[in-house]
Every structure is written in C-alpha cells, then in structure tokens.
Amino acid sequence: MELFARCAREPERLLAVTEEGRRYTLGDLNAASERLGRAVGGHKLVFLLCENTPGLLLSYFSCLNTGAVPLLLDAHISPELLEGLLTAYQPAFVCVPEDLPQETRQVLKDFQPYLTLEDAQLLRRPGTEGPELHPELALLLTTSGSTGSPKLVRISARNLESNTKSIVEYLGLTEEERPVTNLAMSYSYGMSILNTHLLAGATIVLTRRSVLERPFWELMEREGVTSLAGVPYTYRMFQRAGLQSMALPALRTLTQAGGKLPEALHREYAAWAEQTGRRFCVMYGQTEASPRMGYLPPEDAIRKCGSMGIPVPGGRFQLLQEDGGVIQAADTVGELVYQGPNVAMGYAQQADDLRLGDQWHGELHTGDMAKRDEDGFYYIVGRKKRFVKLYGNRVSLDEVERLLSTRFPQAGFACVGKDDCLRIFHDSPEPALTQDATDYLSAQMHFPPRVFQVQALASIPKNESGKTKYRALEEMI
C-alpha cells in the first residue's frame, strides 16, 4: 500500500504523540507490523475493538500494512452486538484495548492472549482460521445506523487509497499538520483522519478526552494541534466549550462531516474562521465511499453556506429523476448518485459475503435527495426515505429539523413520523419550546397544529458518531 511508503524511507519520522508525552515513529510502526504480520499470518480477518490509544493505532495500521483485514468496531460496543458479529463472521483474531470492560471480555472467553502491542492485546481463538476473504478486500466498516445488524461495508485497498489521496489533495495536507483524535477511530470520518495524515507524513495527537474536558484543550495548546474535526453534534459541543473565545494559535483548519450542519451554525463558524485567518471546510460522505464524496472549498464557506460543495478530486455527481433520467437543470431535486474509484465493493451480511468481488463497480446511489445550483454546488435537502405525506403533501423530515434548528438554534431536534402525523423531539429544558415549536411549524407549513406532536427529552439519542438514532425514537412511540 502506498499509504505506508514513508515507513521504509523515513523510519525516524514521528507518527503519533500521546497526552502523556510518549512518542511513536514510523520505525515503531514497522516493528509492530512485523510482529502482527507474523502472528496473524497474512490475509485474515481481525476484529479491532478500537480506542484512540497507541496500541490500537499501531494495530490498525499494521493490519493494513501486512494484508490482514480489520473490522473496526467501537471498544464500547454492546456485548450482545459483538456476540452477534462474532457468530456471523467467525474471526480467528480479535484485538482489544487492555482496559476492555469485563462484560465484553466474557463474550471473548474462547479467545486467548496471543500478542501484546503497547496497550493492545491480540487474542486468538484456537482451532479457527476465520472466513475466506476476497484477495482485494482490505478493510471492513459497519454501516451507519446498523446497531443490531451484521451489515458491513467491504472496502478494497484501491478504494481506501484513492480516497485518502483525494482528501490530502483538496485539504492541502502536509507533514506540518497535527490533528487530534476527538473522533472515534472506528467511525469512518475518524479513520480517514488517521489515513490522510499518515500519507501526508504528519503527526497524530492521540487522546481519549472529550472536547468538554479542560485537559483536551490544554493538550491542544501544548502539542500545537493544527486541525479539529467534528460532526454537527461536535460543533454544538465546541460552542459549549467556548472554542471561539480560545486563542489556540496553532489551530488553522476546522472540518465538518457526518450530517448537514444547521445553516446558522455553518455561517457562524465560517465567519469566525474567516475573521481569525483559519479555514472551515464542510464535507460530505458515507462509509460506502471510503468515506468522502464532496467538499465545500473554504473560500466558498460563506458564499455557499448550506452547500456540501463539489465532488472530491477523481469523483463526480449526478442527480437522477424517479424514472432514472439524469437531471440537467439547476435547482431541481433528485437522488444523488456518486461515481469514483473510492466507492466500496459492496455489503456483507454474513461470512460467505467476504469472498465476493466488486459489486458496485464505482457507482453509489447515496439515498440522499439533493439539488445543484447554477455554479455546480450541491445541496442536500433530505433522505430519499426520510419523507412522510401530510394531507397528500410530501414532506422531508430532515427539512422539518432544519426549519426548527434555524428558528430555535438553542435546541437540538429530531423528527420521525408516518403519514399525517409528525413526531418531533427536542432537548430544550424550556417548557415553552414545545408549544412554540408546534405553533411555528403550523404557521410555516400551513398544517393544523394537531399534525405535530412535540415532546421534550433529556437528550436526543445519538450513536458514537453523533448521528441521531431514529430507530430508538420510533421505538419510544
């Protein structure tokens, strides 16, 4: 893999630094790769229960470097879901952090310690070789919102490297960068930050701290962190932490993906970045695209506020009508289809699927509804399946959330529903907001108030990547 070309040439180059001040070089990665490669023995499946620690970082890169195929899972995965995945895919190896919860270790009782890499342990199940893998398969990721499902995305080395190079190109990443790991490694956005900065020859600042903890920002200052990344939920936390009032002289880039940022928040951060000489880059992607498909150039962040931008280098978008025809006219909504070398090989739902080759052939139907303006910039307007009909009118649940977030920026919102009934949840402690939101939607959308059932929650349920767990909300109804 070209991703590791520097390892042989520049073994002294710094790969990562920890909160405690430990340093790891590309030479350390070479040594870890050699040890893990011997232990695993080639092209085999390895479950990686990820934490942002040196051992798991070295284990992840070592898998890719030696041809082992990692499935990236959060170390805090529910024991029930992990047990289901183990049953479905029968791996011979699992790599875990040393402080793995006891209830999760119990699920792994058939696995025995086999190798230690810093704070990570490679476990092996005796008598198991694992499933047969397609020769081009390099990485497995869980699909967004797949809690309780064994559905995985199958990614090749070509998919991964093409997207990594593309991101390095449009962000202009260099060896001077110092990103921080405030996103989970098991999340495709967090993973791509690791990949792109390895390719650029940069140094990764490793931490498990939350952005709401003071030591996180002290680490930012001490290690000269140059970039921050976040999903929409993270940007709300940045507000709570007071990011815009901090000096942080080394910080020069902010990136956002993982869902559409409310326009008020987009405009606020874009303006702040412009005023302070920084870059704010909104991006668009899905795990199925390894993971990035679009980006909004920082110089257009204010001018095209609300847009997710243009295709990444090497990719292209099309908008399709319901009958499959290609939409040419500007400002016309259709399903967004992406084509590029980073489109994954397909899905897997059982072990036998890991033998399959490329089923998608570089084309991904995103399931997102979008429009394109006259300048060629794309705007996501909702999910293809996130629609209901109210009195015969097709209404986007995502658009309802956007309306509410714009009108009431102090609160978070999530909408689910069925025809002729919208259920709206908010996390504001203000009692009046429930009625205010009902009245506002009724006035804006010209439907009677009884259509809108608004309810306050202590918090909107989110997954580890900060995305709303709509299924959990539907189950509450």
QUIKA-V965760 format. One record per pair of residues at least 12 apart in sequence whose C-alpha atoms are under 8 Angstrom apart, sorted by the first residue. I is the first residue (numbers start at 1). GAP is how many residues later the second one is. Records with the same first field share a line. If there is no record, write none. Layout:
I=GAP ; GAP
//
This chain:
1=63 ; 64 ; 156 ; 160
2=159 ; 197
3=158 ; 192 ; 195 ; 196
4=61 ; 194 ; 195
6=20 ; 193 ; 195
7=19 ; 20 ; 22 ; 23
8=19 ; 22
10=16 ; 17
11=14 ; 15 ; 16 ; 17 ; 19
12=13 ; 14 ; 15
13=12 ; 13 ; 14 ; 188
14=12 ; 188 ; 189
15=183 ; 186 ; 187 ; 188 ; 189
16=38 ; 187 ; 188 ; 189 ; 190
17=186 ; 187 ; 188 ; 189
18=35 ; 36 ; 187 ; 188 ; 189
19=186 ; 187 ; 188 ; 200
24=30
29=29 ; 32 ; 33
30=32
32=26 ; 27 ; 30 ; 85
33=25 ; 26 ; 28 ; 29 ; 30 ; 32 ; 33
34=28 ; 32
36=23 ; 26 ; 27 ; 30 ; 79
37=25 ; 26 ; 29 ; 31
39=75 ; 76
40=28 ; 53
42=24 ; 25 ; 26
43=23 ; 24 ; 25 ; 26 ; 90 ; 92
44=23 ; 24 ; 25 ; 48 ; 85 ; 86 ; 87 ; 88 ; 89
45=23 ; 24 ; 25 ; 26 ; 46 ; 47 ; 48 ; 85 ; 86 ; 88
46=22 ; 23 ; 24 ; 25 ; 45 ; 46 ; 47 ; 48 ; 49
47=23 ; 24 ; 25 ; 26 ; 44 ; 46 ; 47 ; 48
48=12 ; 22 ; 23 ; 24 ; 25 ; 46 ; 47 ; 48
49=23 ; 24 ; 25 ; 26 ; 27 ; 45 ; 46 ; 47 ; 48 ; 137
50=22 ; 23 ; 24 ; 25 ; 46 ; 47 ; 134 ; 135 ; 136
51=23 ; 24 ; 46 ; 133 ; 134 ; 135 ; 157
52=129 ; 132 ; 133 ; 154 ; 155 ; 156
53=66 ; 153 ; 154 ; 155
54=64 ; 65 ; 152
55=42 ; 62 ; 63 ; 64 ; 65
56=39 ; 40 ; 41 ; 63 ; 64
58=59
59=36 ; 58 ; 61
64=74 ; 75
67=71
68=70
69=68 ; 69 ; 70 ; 71
70=68 ; 69 ; 70
71=68 ; 69 ; 70 ; 71
72=68 ; 69 ; 70 ; 113 ; 114 ; 115
73=68 ; 69 ; 113
74=110 ; 111 ; 112
75=21 ; 22 ; 25
76=25
78=26
79=24 ; 25 ; 28
81=66 ; 67 ; 68
82=25
83=24
84=66
85=65
88=62 ; 261 ; 262 ; 263
89=41 ; 42 ; 261 ; 262
90=38 ; 40 ; 41 ; 261
91=34 ; 37 ; 38 ; 39 ; 40
92=32 ; 33 ; 34 ; 36 ; 37 ; 38
93=18 ; 29 ; 30 ; 31 ; 32 ; 37
94=17 ; 28 ; 29 ; 30
95=25 ; 26 ; 27 ; 28
96=24 ; 25 ; 26 ; 27
97=22 ; 23 ; 24
98=21 ; 22 ; 23
110=15 ; 16
111=12 ; 13 ; 14 ; 15
112=12 ; 13 ; 14
131=220 ; 221 ; 223
132=219 ; 220 ; 222 ; 223
133=221 ; 222 ; 223
134=220 ; 221 ; 222 ; 223
136=20 ; 21 ; 221
137=17 ; 18 ; 19 ; 20 ; 217
138=16 ; 17 ; 18 ; 19
139=15 ; 16 ; 17 ; 18
140=12 ; 13 ; 14 ; 15
141=12 ; 13 ; 14 ; 45 ; 47 ; 146
142=145
143=144 ; 145
144=143
145=318 ; 324
150=198 ; 199 ; 200
151=196 ; 197 ; 198 ; 199
152=195 ; 196 ; 197
153=134 ; 135 ; 191 ; 192 ; 193 ; 194 ; 195
154=190 ; 191 ; 192 ; 193 ; 194 ; 200
155=135 ; 189 ; 190 ; 191
156=188 ; 189
158=183 ; 184
159=130 ; 131 ; 182 ; 183 ; 184 ; 185
160=130 ; 182
161=181
162=179 ; 180
163=127 ; 128 ; 129 ; 178 ; 179
164=28 ; 31 ; 32 ; 35
165=31 ; 34
166=146 ; 147 ; 148
167=29 ; 125 ; 145
168=28 ; 29 ; 31 ; 32
169=144
170=142 ; 143
173=23 ; 24 ; 27
174=23 ; 26 ; 27 ; 28
175=22 ; 25 ; 26 ; 27 ; 28
176=26 ; 27
177=20 ; 25 ; 26 ; 48 ; 49 ; 50
178=24 ; 25 ; 26 ; 27 ; 46 ; 47 ; 48 ; 49
179=14 ; 18 ; 24 ; 25 ; 26 ; 46 ; 47 ; 48 ; 49
180=24 ; 25 ; 26 ; 27 ; 40 ; 45 ; 47 ; 48
181=23 ; 24 ; 25 ; 26 ; 27
182=25 ; 26 ; 27 ; 28 ; 29 ; 46 ; 47 ; 48
183=46 ; 47 ; 282
184=280 ; 281
187=277 ; 278
188=99 ; 102 ; 103
189=68 ; 69 ; 102
192=98 ; 99
205=18 ; 20
211=26 ; 27 ; 30
212=25 ; 26 ; 28 ; 29
220=28
221=27 ; 29
224=24 ; 25 ; 26 ; 27
225=25 ; 26
226=24 ; 25 ; 26 ; 27
227=24 ; 25 ; 26 ; 27 ; 28
228=23 ; 25 ; 26 ; 27
229=25 ; 26 ; 27
230=25 ; 26 ; 27 ; 28
231=25 ; 26 ; 27 ; 28 ; 30 ; 234 ; 235 ; 236
232=24 ; 25 ; 26 ; 27 ; 28 ; 29 ; 30 ; 234
233=233 ; 234
234=232
235=30
244=28
251=27
252=25 ; 26 ; 27
253=25 ; 26 ; 27 ; 28
254=24 ; 25 ; 26 ; 27
255=25 ; 26 ; 27 ; 28
256=24 ; 25 ; 26 ; 27
257=25 ; 26 ; 27 ; 28
258=26 ; 27 ; 28 ; 207 ; 208 ; 209
259=25 ; 208
260=46 ; 48 ; 120
261=45
262=44 ; 140 ; 143 ; 144
263=42 ; 43 ; 143
264=142 ; 145
266=35 ; 39 ; 40
267=34 ; 35 ; 38
270=31 ; 32
271=31
279=19 ; 20
280=18 ; 21
281=14 ; 15 ; 16 ; 17 ; 20
282=13 ; 14 ; 15 ; 16 ; 19 ; 26 ; 27
283=12 ; 13 ; 25 ; 26
284=24 ; 25
286=80
288=55 ; 56 ; 58 ; 76
289=53 ; 54 ; 55 ; 75
290=52 ; 53 ; 54
291=51
292=20
293=18 ; 19 ; 22 ; 45
294=14 ; 15 ; 16 ; 17 ; 18
295=13 ; 14 ; 15 ; 16 ; 17
296=12 ; 13 ; 14
297=12
304=73
306=73
307=70 ; 71 ; 72 ; 73
308=69 ; 70 ; 71 ; 72
309=68 ; 69 ; 70
310=66 ; 67 ; 68
314=26 ; 27
315=23 ; 24 ; 25 ; 26
316=22 ; 23 ; 24
317=19 ; 20 ; 21 ; 22
318=18 ; 19 ; 20
319=14 ; 15 ; 16 ; 17 ; 18 ; 51 ; 52
320=14 ; 15 ; 16 ; 17
321=13 ; 14
322=12 ; 13
330=41 ; 42 ; 43 ; 44
331=40 ; 41 ; 42 ; 43
332=39 ; 40
333=36 ; 37 ; 38 ; 39 ; 48
334=35 ; 36 ; 37
335=30 ; 31 ; 32 ; 33 ; 34 ; 35 ; 49
336=29 ; 30 ; 31 ; 32 ; 33 ; 34
337=26 ; 27 ; 28 ; 29
338=25 ; 26 ; 27 ; 28
339=23 ; 24 ; 25
340=22 ; 23
341=21
342=20
343=17 ; 18 ; 19 ; 20 ; 21
344=14 ; 16 ; 18
345=12 ; 13 ; 14 ; 15 ; 16 ; 17
346=12 ; 13 ; 14
367=16 ; 17 ; 18
368=12 ; 13 ; 14 ; 15 ; 16
369=12 ; 13 ; 14 ; 15
370=12
381=15 ; 17 ; 18
382=14 ; 15 ; 16 ; 17
383=13 ; 15
386=12
388=29 ; 30 ; 31 ; 32
389=29 ; 30 ; 31
390=29 ; 30 ; 31 ; 61
391=28 ; 29
397=18 ; 19
398=17
400=15
401=12 ; 13 ; 14
404=33 ; 37
410=18
411=15 ; 16 ; 17
412=14 ; 15 ; 16 ; 48
413=12 ; 13 ; 14 ; 47
414=12 ; 46 ; 54 ; 56
415=55
416=54 ; 57 ; 58
417=57
420=31
421=30 ; 31 ; 32
422=29 ; 30 ; 31
423=29 ; 30 ; 31 ; 32
424=28 ; 29 ; 30 ; 31
425=29 ; 30 ; 31 ; 32 ; 35
426=28 ; 29 ; 30 ; 31 ; 33 ; 34
427=29 ; 30 ; 31 ; 32 ; 33
428=28 ; 29 ; 30
429=27 ; 29
434=20 ; 21 ; 22
435=19
437=17
438=14 ; 15 ; 16
461=12
//
